[in-house]
Amino acid sequence: MRIYVDRRLGDVRDLISFSETLVCAHESCPDAVDYRPDARLPVDFRRPGEREIERYTASLDALTIEDELDFVALFPCDVNSERELDFTPFLSLSPVAALDASVDHGTHPSITVDRGSGLRLGLHLDTWDGLDLSSRWKSRNRIVVNRGPGDRHVYVVPVPIEEMADCVPSPERLHPCEVADTYIRNARGVPCLRMLQAANVAYVCCTERLVHDARVSPGDLRAESRHYLGHFVKN
C-alpha cells in the first residue's frame, strides 16, 4: 500500500511523517479519560527516510486503476468540485453517498468517537459496509475533504486487514475490527504514516481495510471535514 500525492501539494517529505511506535492512548495523553480501553495511537513521528519514501509513497501520476482499493491518495479539492461531486482525478464506480459533515478541534490526540459508547476509538477500522473479512475487498472507499480553516493530520497503518489476519490466531472467528485491534496490540514495530491534510485538500482511503484515525492540529482553529463513500478509482 502506498500514499499517492498530487504534485501540486508540494514535496512529499513535507506532507508525510513516519512512526513505528504505537502506544495506549492513556499513555500518550494521560489526561484523556474518554478513550476505549487499550485504544492505540502513534507517537514519535519523524521525517521519512529514503527507504520509507520509496516503499510507502509515490506521485499521484503513478496511480492506475489496477491499484483498485490498495491505495491512499492526497489531492486538492475546491468547493465547486465538491458541490458537483466531481472529485477529479477520481470517479466512483458506484453511486456516491454523502455522510454527515463533522467539525473537530485540536483538543484531543485523535478525533473519531464511537457513537454507541461515546468513547474515542484511537486507531480503528470502519464498518460502513459491514462486510466480513473475506469480503472486505468489495468495500467502498472514502473521500474526506478538509474545509478548514485548521489543518488535519491523518494516520494510516499501511497494512491491509487481510495481511493483519495472517498474523492473528483464528481470524475467521473474529470481527474484522477485532482482527485489527489484536494485530495492533500484539505486533511490534507497526508502521504508521501521518498525512498533513491542509484546508481544501482531500484524501481517498479504503477505511474498511486500512486502520486509521485523524486529529486536528492543536490550537484555536477548528477543521470541518466532509465525507463521501463510493468505489473511487483514478480516472
Residue pairs with C-beta under 8 A, 6 or more apart in sequence:
1 56
1 70
1 71
1 72
1 158
1 159
1 160
1 210
2 55
2 56
2 57
2 58
2 71
2 72
2 158
3 16
3 56
3 57
3 58
3 71
3 72
3 73
3 74
3 156
3 158
3 193
3 195
4 57
4 58
4 59
4 60
4 62
4 63
4 71
4 72
4 73
4 74
5 12
5 15
5 16
5 57
5 58
5 59
5 60
5 73
5 74
5 75
6 60
6 73
6 74
6 75
6 76
7 59
7 60
7 61
8 75
8 76
9 15
9 74
9 75
9 76
9 198
9 201
12 53
12 57
13 47
13 48
13 53
14 196
15 74
15 195
15 196
16 48
16 53
16 56
16 57
16 193
16 194
16 195
16 196
17 45
17 46
17 47
17 48
17 193
17 194
17 196
18 45
18 46
18 47
18 48
18 49
18 52
18 56
18 191
18 192
18 193
18 194
19 42
19 43
19 44
19 45
19 46
19 191
19 192
19 193
19 194
20 44
20 189
20 190
20 191
20 192
21 42
21 43
21 44
22 40
22 41
22 42
22 43
22 123
22 184
22 190
22 192
23 40
23 41
23 43
24 38
24 39
24 40
24 41
25 32
25 35
25 39
25 40
25 41
25 109
25 110
25 120
25 122
26 32
26 33
26 35
26 39
28 41
28 43
28 109
29 41
29 108
29 109
32 108
32 109
32 120
34 118
34 119
34 120
35 119
35 120
35 121
35 122
36 114
36 117
36 119
36 120
36 121
36 122
38 181
38 185
39 119
39 120
39 121
39 122
39 123
40 122
40 123
40 184
40 185
41 109
41 110
41 122
41 123
41 155
41 213
42 123
42 155
42 192
42 194
45 194
48 56
48 57
52 191
56 158
56 191
56 193
60 73
60 74
60 75
60 89
60 234
63 71
63 73
63 234
64 234
65 233
65 234
67 234
68 137
68 233
69 137
69 139
69 141
69 206
69 209
69 231
70 160
70 206
71 204
72 156
72 158
72 195
72 203
72 204
72 205
72 210
73 90
73 203
73 204
73 205
73 234
74 195
74 197
74 201
74 202
74 203
75 89
75 90
75 201
75 202
75 203
75 204
76 200
76 201
76 202
77 87
77 143
77 145
77 200
77 201
77 202
78 200
79 147
79 200
80 86
81 87
81 88
82 145
82 226
85 96
85 98
85 228
87 143
87 202
87 204
87 228
87 232
88 235
89 234
89 235
90 143
90 204
90 232
90 233
90 234
90 235
91 232
91 233
91 235
92 230
92 231
92 232
92 233
93 230
93 231
93 232
93 233
94 140
94 230
94 231
95 230
96 228
96 229
96 230
97 140
97 228
97 229
97 230
98 226
98 227
98 228
99 226
99 227
99 228
99 229
100 227
101 147
101 224
101 225
101 226
101 227
102 111
102 224
102 225
102 227
103 222
103 223
103 224
103 225
104 111
104 152
104 214
104 215
104 216
104 222
104 223
104 225
105 150
105 216
105 222
105 223
106 150
106 215
106 216
106 217
106 218
106 219
106 221
107 218
108 120
108 215
109 215
110 120
110 121
110 122
110 123
110 155
110 213
110 214
110 215
111 120
111 213
111 214
111 215
111 216
112 120
112 121
112 122
112 124
112 213
112 214
113 119
113 120
113 121
114 120
114 121
121 213
122 213
123 155
123 157
123 180
123 184
123 192
123 211
123 212
123 213
124 177
124 180
124 181
124 211
124 212
124 213
125 161
125 176
125 177
125 180
125 207
125 208
125 209
125 210
125 211
126 142
126 207
126 208
126 212
127 176
127 177
127 208
128 139
128 140
128 142
128 207
128 208
128 229
129 138
129 139
129 140
129 208
131 138
131 139
131 176
131 208
132 176
133 161
133 162
133 165
133 171
133 172
133 174
133 176
133 179
136 161
136 162
136 176
136 208
136 209
137 162
137 209
139 206
139 208
139 209
140 206
140 208
140 229
140 230
140 231
141 204
141 205
141 206
141 207
141 208
141 229
141 230
141 231
141 232
142 204
142 205
142 206
142 207
142 227
142 228
142 229
143 202
143 203
143 204
143 227
143 228
143 230
143 232
144 154
144 197
144 202
144 203
144 205
144 225
144 226
144 227
144 228
145 200
145 201
145 202
145 225
145 226
145 227
145 228
146 152
146 197
146 198
146 199
146 200
146 201
146 202
146 223
146 224
146 225
147 199
147 200
147 223
147 224
147 225
147 226
148 198
148 199
148 200
148 221
148 223
148 224
149 199
149 221
149 222
149 223
150 199
150 216
150 217
150 219
150 221
150 222
150 223
151 196
151 197
151 198
151 199
151 216
151 217
151 221
151 223
152 196
152 197
152 214
152 215
152 216
152 217
152 223
152 225
153 194
153 195
153 196
153 197
153 214
153 215
153 216
153 217
154 194
154 195
154 197
154 203
154 205
154 212
154 213
154 214
155 192
155 193
155 194
155 212
155 213
155 214
155 215
156 192
156 193
156 194
156 195
156 205
156 210
156 211
156 212
157 184
157 190
157 191
157 192
157 193
157 210
157 211
157 212
158 191
158 193
158 210
159 183
159 190
159 191
159 210
159 211
160 209
160 210
161 176
161 179
161 180
161 208
161 209
161 210
161 211
162 209
164 171
164 179
164 180
164 183
164 211
165 171
165 179
165 183
167 183
167 186
167 187
168 174
168 179
168 182
168 183
168 186
171 179
174 182
176 208
180 211
183 190
184 190
184 211
195 203
197 203
197 214
199 223
204 232
205 212
214 225
216 222
216 223
217 223
